[in-house]
Amino acid sequence: MTRKKLIAGNWKMNKTSADAVSLARDLVAAVGTAPEVEVVICPPFTALEAVAKVVDGSLIKLGAQNMHYEASGAFTGEVSAPMLRAIFTTHVILGHSERRTLFGETDELVNKKVLSALKNQLKPILCVGESLAEREAGSTLKVVQTQTERGLEGVSKEQASTLVVAYEPVWAIGTGKVATTEQAQEVHAFIRGLLTKHYGEAISQKVRILYGGSMKPANAPELLAQKDIDGGLIGGASLEARSFVELIKAAAAIA
């Protein structure tokens, strides 16, 4: 089965609303009508609504970088799934390594968010990955298995087909280090195996698994050519239209 490649841009805490609109316009002009690759951009909360208007009518989809698992309530500073849906957000990044390491998010908390996202027809981009110490200790697959299985606890077969999983070796994020193609493919294949075990072959073959560790135009073609690497969760290279478009074109060339 051929899975459509997915390139998602995580803008992190960058871009004012005006800057975000400008970048989104450039992307719509460059790739907004290209059907070969699914493109998702994830601006900060303050820019979501403005960017939603820019991408409306194009093929580019809107994602958020995080959300709370409750629908509403006394959670100062938080944003809920229904709020995101109301401004036409379709995807949400959950369990990013920065959320886990800087803000103490646990697998159990990430799982609550995944379930809430699915309940509200948002597609979770569930992030999993090991630290440098964990890789050097030989614990990569164990860490990835725990984060994947705990993150997806209670997710039904029907819900699982809309999931996206992003493998992000924490030691390769923003460091310029990249897992070798073989290292990346090994973990992607392992994640696909976990999905097969829990949901069956047909569902696991539908789920896109993205690589999220310093993918750039120079290394993208080789990574994206791997059997189980279905796209990228892009950080730094998504903040500038030219490099992000190059990544989308690299994915289109393989699609």
C-alpha positions in Angstrom: 0.0 0.0 0.0 1.3 3.5 -0.9 0.9 6.0 1.9 0.8 9.6 0.9 3.9 11.4 2.2 3.2 14.0 4.9 5.5 17.0 5.7 4.5 18.9 8.8 6.1 22.2 9.9 6.5 22.8 13.7 7.1 26.5 14.0 7.6 26.2 17.8 7.7 29.6 19.6 8.5 31.6 16.5 6.6 34.0 14.3 4.3 36.8 15.3 0.8 36.6 13.7 1.9 38.9 10.9 5.1 36.9 10.2 3.1 33.7 10.3 0.6 35.1 7.7 3.5 36.1 5.4 5.1 32.6 5.6 1.8 30.9 5.1 1.1 33.0 2.0 4.4 32.1 0.5 3.7 28.4 1.1 0.2 28.6 -0.4 1.6 30.2 -3.5 4.4 27.6 -3.8 2.6 24.3 -2.8 -1.0 25.1 -1.9 -2.4 23.3 -4.9 0.1 20.4 -5.0 -1.8 17.1 -4.3 1.1 14.7 -4.2 2.2 15.5 -0.6 0.0 16.3 2.5 1.3 19.5 4.1 0.5 20.6 7.6 1.8 23.8 9.2 1.7 24.3 13.0 2.0 28.0 14.0 1.9 29.2 17.6 -1.5 29.6 19.1 -1.5 33.4 18.6 -1.3 32.9 14.8 -3.6 29.9 14.3 -6.7 31.9 13.4 -4.9 34.3 11.0 -3.1 31.4 9.3 -6.4 29.4 9.0 -7.8 32.2 6.8 -4.6 32.2 4.6 -4.7 28.4 4.0 -8.5 28.2 3.5 -9.2 27.0 0.0 -5.7 25.5 -0.4 -4.6 21.9 0.2 -2.4 23.0 3.2 -3.7 21.9 6.5 -3.5 23.6 9.9 -2.0 22.0 13.0 -1.6 23.1 16.6 1.5 22.4 18.7 -0.2 21.2 21.8 -3.6 21.2 23.6 -5.2 20.4 27.0 -7.2 17.2 27.3 -10.2 18.9 28.9 -12.8 20.6 26.7 -13.0 23.7 28.9 -12.5 24.9 32.5 -10.2 26.6 35.0 -6.9 25.8 33.2 -5.3 29.2 32.8 -3.1 29.5 29.7 -4.4 26.3 28.1 -6.2 25.6 24.8 -8.7 22.8 24.2 -9.5 20.5 21.3 -13.0 22.1 20.7 -11.3 25.6 20.5 -8.9 24.3 17.9 -11.6 22.6 15.9 -13.6 25.9 15.9 -10.8 27.6 13.8 -10.5 24.6 11.4 -7.4 23.0 12.9 -7.1 19.4 11.7 -3.9 18.2 13.4 -2.2 18.6 16.8 1.3 17.7 17.8 1.3 15.8 21.1 4.1 14.6 23.4 6.8 16.5 21.6 10.2 15.9 23.4 10.3 19.6 24.4 6.9 19.2 26.1 8.2 16.1 27.8 11.6 17.4 28.9 10.9 21.1 29.6 7.3 20.8 30.9 7.3 17.4 32.5 4.7 15.8 30.3 4.3 12.1 31.1 3.1 9.3 28.9 -0.2 9.2 30.8 -0.8 12.9 30.2 0.1 12.6 26.5 -2.4 9.7 26.3 -5.2 11.8 27.8 -4.5 14.4 25.1 -4.4 11.8 22.3 -7.8 10.4 23.4 -9.3 14.0 23.6 -7.9 14.9 20.2 -9.5 11.8 18.6 -12.8 12.4 20.3 -12.9 15.8 18.8 -11.9 14.7 15.3 -8.4 16.1 15.5 -5.5 14.0 14.1 -2.8 13.6 16.7 0.8 13.7 15.7 2.2 11.6 18.5 5.9 12.2 19.1 8.1 9.4 20.5 11.9 9.2 20.8 14.9 8.6 22.9 17.5 10.9 24.5 21.2 10.5 23.8 21.8 8.8 27.1 19.1 6.3 26.3 20.5 5.6 22.9 24.0 5.1 24.2 22.6 2.7 26.9 21.0 0.6 24.1 17.4 1.5 25.3 16.1 3.1 22.1 13.5 0.5 21.2 12.4 0.0 24.8 11.8 3.7 25.2 10.0 4.0 21.9 7.9 1.0 22.7 6.8 2.4 26.1 6.0 5.8 24.8 4.1 4.5 21.8 2.1 1.9 23.7 1.3 4.2 26.7 0.5 7.1 24.4 -2.0 5.0 22.4 -3.7 3.2 25.3 -7.4 3.1 24.8 -7.2 4.1 21.1 -9.5 1.9 19.0 -8.7 0.3 15.7 -11.1 2.8 13.9 -9.4 5.7 15.6 -5.8 4.4 15.0 -6.1 4.7 11.2 -6.2 8.6 11.5 -3.1 8.7 13.7 0.3 10.1 12.8 3.3 9.0 14.7 6.6 11.0 14.7 9.8 9.4 15.7 12.1 12.1 17.0 15.5 11.1 18.3 15.8 13.8 21.0 19.6 14.0 20.5 19.0 15.0 16.8 16.6 17.9 17.4 18.1 21.3 16.7 21.6 19.9 17.1 22.4 19.3 13.4 23.0 15.7 14.2 20.9 13.2 12.3 20.2 9.5 12.8 21.7 7.6 10.0 19.2 6.4 7.4 19.6 2.9 8.7 19.0 4.0 12.4 15.9 5.9 11.4 14.4 3.2 9.2 15.1 0.6 12.0 13.0 2.5 14.5 10.3 3.4 12.0 9.9 -0.3 11.1 9.8 -1.2 14.8 7.0 1.3 15.4 5.1 -0.1 12.4 5.5 -3.6 14.0 4.1 -2.3 17.3 1.1 -0.8 15.4 0.6 -4.2 13.6 0.7 -6.0 16.9 -2.0 -3.8 18.4 -4.2 -2.9 15.4 -3.4 -5.4 12.7 -1.6 -5.2 9.4 -4.3 -3.3 7.5 -4.4 -0.4 10.0 -0.6 -0.3 10.6 -0.1 0.1 6.8 -2.3 3.2 6.8 -0.5 5.1 9.6 2.1 7.6 8.5 5.3 7.5 10.6 7.3 10.7 10.3 11.0 11.4 11.0 11.5 14.3 13.3 15.2 14.8 13.8 16.9 17.6 11.8 15.5 16.7 8.4 16.9 19.1 5.8 16.8 19.4 2.0 20.2 17.7 1.9 19.3 14.5 3.7 15.6 14.4 3.0 15.6 12.3 -0.3 17.6 9.4 1.3 15.4 9.4 4.5 12.1 9.7 2.6 13.0 6.8 0.3 13.0 4.4 3.2 10.1 1.9 3.3 8.7 3.0 6.6 9.5 6.8 6.7 6.4 8.5 5.5 7.5 12.1 5.8 8.9 14.6 8.3 8.1 16.6 11.3 10.2 19.7 10.5 11.4 22.3 13.0 14.0 24.8 11.9 13.7 24.2 8.2 10.0 24.9 8.3 10.5 28.6 9.4 11.7 29.7 5.9 9.6 29.0 2.8 12.4 28.0 0.5 13.8 25.2 2.7 10.3 23.9 3.6 9.2 23.9 0.0 12.4 22.0 -1.0 11.4 19.3 1.6 7.9 19.1 0.2 9.4 18.7 -3.3 11.7 16.0 -2.1 8.7 14.1 -0.8 6.8 14.7 -4.0 9.6 13.3 -6.1 9.3 10.0 -4.2 5.5 10.0 -4.1 
